[in-house]
Amino acid sequence: MTETGGIFRVTDTNSRGYGIIKDNEKIIFAAGAVEGDVCRIEITGEEKNYLTARITDLIEPSPYRVNPDCPYYGECGGCSLRHAAYETEGEIKKRVVSSAFRRFGINAKIGNVLCPSPDFYRNKVSFKVDGPRVGFYRKETNDVVPLDRAPCKTAPAHFSQIANETAATLCSLNINAEEIAIRSSVSGDLSAVISLKGMPDSIAELNRFRENVSSLSVRDTLSKKNVRLFGDGGIRTEAFGLSLFVSDDSFFQVNYEGAEILFRVVSSLFDDMNFDLCADLFCGTGVWGLALAKRFPDKRFYGIDLNKSAINDAIRNAERNGIKNIKFYCGDAAMKTEEGIPSAVIVDPPRAGLHPSMIDVLKDLSPDYLVYISCNPFTLARDAAKMVEFGYRIKCIAPVNLFPRTEHVETVVLMSRGG
Ligand SMILES: C[S@@+](CC[C@H](N)C(=O)[O-])C[C@H]1O[C@@H](n2cnc3c(N)ncnc32)[C@H](O)[C@@H]1O
């Protein structure tokens, strides 16, 4: 094992916030270090191919190091890159995307990471409840770090305040909540869902939260029963030039500013595309398909999602915006529809990426263009490599920093068949 107490220069940073040190044959991951730091470290663990360490003495701080500016940083499992300058975070995430693709044999050019505002960006937060306080899980545990010193900086400050007030009131009513999820519209209307184990008799008491949020539902995680106390069970919001309703149960991009950037990237890929039918698979509330259908009224679109509530929202959102050239289907993204063979396909799957059966479906559909939107560079690169095997070419890889200060990065890839 490398001697504890050695002095090292950190040469790289990974997205989980570890500085990387190369020591002969060994790689050392130093928690809280950033490229350019010169530090004395103490080894904290040894795995087969690498060591872990912590900094004991920061001898020469890196020019890329900044004050994390959050009292929970290092403790809370949410953010991992608050000790790196925001521009450096963009560089780090670009390298993460690049190395994922290289790992699968793809040496394509990666675009610079497009970065929205670094703080207060989340429009939805799921707070864990810990007695009269809320917080987030401590790194790699299920213990809650309570937000008792300052609000969480990833969301507007009133999210933490409302969640803490709600937890304190629930506690005083002897109601044991597990989670309080709050989602905001662009204009600031809030919808909340309180998750509990069992439905309390005193549930009507929760009507007092009308002052804080415009919609409130209670979810019993044991019986899976949902009770809506007041409001619409979601938010009405504006995004991508659309007026949208998003139910509490439906997925929606958590960063409005970041999602607008993401949509501009996606939309620009269609500028020179020659297509007549476009499938929006894993469509959620239908946002990509709807915004594109509005932009291209003479083309046809269809969307598929497994989540019934999201598809109901998508259908209502098409009506609300007077968009007639799109249809929605509830089911597995691999399902057959009566729409015909799409010449363009958008896929926006969860982190696990595409199931092998979905890859087979794409191979059979063989669209001219495939737009792949992903929050996981590893599964994205793995699936893109499969499509390359089937003759697709990678035309563009564009990362967007949808989740600033965390380890996560969203990436859009355009692939085309043939040229
Ligand atoms: C990352 S979200 C993207 C949603 C949407 N494109 C958006 O940007 O708002 C992934 C979506 O995939 C859906 N989903 C997960 N597994 C699915 C499957 N096997 N078939 C269809 N949809 C699925 C989820 O319900 C969720 O709405």
The ligand as a MOL file (V3000), in Angstrom:
LIG
                    3D

  0  0  0     0  0            999 V3000
M  V30 BEGIN CTAB
M  V30 COUNTS 27 29 0 0 0
M  V30 BEGIN ATOM
M  V30 1 C -35.8050 10.2640 -18.4880 0
M  V30 2 S -37.5510 10.2150 -18.5530 0 CHG=1
M  V30 3 C -37.8230 11.1270 -20.0370 0
M  V30 4 C -39.2180 11.6660 -20.2380 0
M  V30 5 C -39.3960 12.7450 -21.2820 0
M  V30 6 N -38.7270 12.4320 -22.5210 0
M  V30 7 C -39.0040 14.1150 -20.7790 0
M  V30 8 O -37.9120 14.5970 -21.1470 0
M  V30 9 O -39.7590 14.7220 -20.0250 0 CHG=-1
M  V30 10 C -37.7990 8.5440 -18.9460 0
M  V30 11 C -39.2280 8.1450 -19.1880 0
M  V30 12 O -39.2080 6.7580 -19.5800 0
M  V30 13 C -40.3990 6.1560 -19.1350 0
M  V30 14 N -40.1620 4.6960 -19.2110 0
M  V30 15 C -39.3850 3.9140 -18.4150 0
M  V30 16 N -39.3440 2.6500 -18.8820 0
M  V30 17 C -40.0830 2.6350 -20.0210 0
M  V30 18 C -40.3960 1.6270 -20.9870 0
M  V30 19 N -39.9500 0.3720 -20.8700 0
M  V30 20 N -41.1710 1.9630 -22.0320 0
M  V30 21 C -41.6580 3.2230 -22.1670 0
M  V30 22 N -41.3940 4.2190 -21.2880 0
M  V30 23 C -40.6180 3.9330 -20.2340 0
M  V30 24 C -40.6330 6.7650 -17.7730 0
M  V30 25 O -41.9930 6.6680 -17.3980 0
M  V30 26 C -40.1770 8.2140 -18.0030 0
M  V30 27 O -41.2780 9.0340 -18.3470 0
M  V30 END ATOM
M  V30 BEGIN BOND
M  V30 1 1 1 2
M  V30 2 1 2 3
M  V30 3 1 2 10
M  V30 4 1 3 4
M  V30 5 1 4 5
M  V30 6 1 5 6
M  V30 7 1 5 7
M  V30 8 2 7 8
M  V30 9 1 7 9
M  V30 10 1 10 11
M  V30 11 1 11 12
M  V30 12 1 11 26
M  V30 13 1 12 13
M  V30 14 1 13 14
M  V30 15 1 13 24
M  V30 16 1 14 15
M  V30 17 1 14 23
M  V30 18 2 15 16
M  V30 19 1 16 17
M  V30 20 1 17 18
M  V30 21 2 17 23
M  V30 22 1 18 19
M  V30 23 2 18 20
M  V30 24 1 20 21
M  V30 25 2 21 22
M  V30 26 1 22 23
M  V30 27 1 24 25
M  V30 28 1 24 26
M  V30 29 1 26 27
M  V30 END BOND
M  V30 END CTAB
M  END
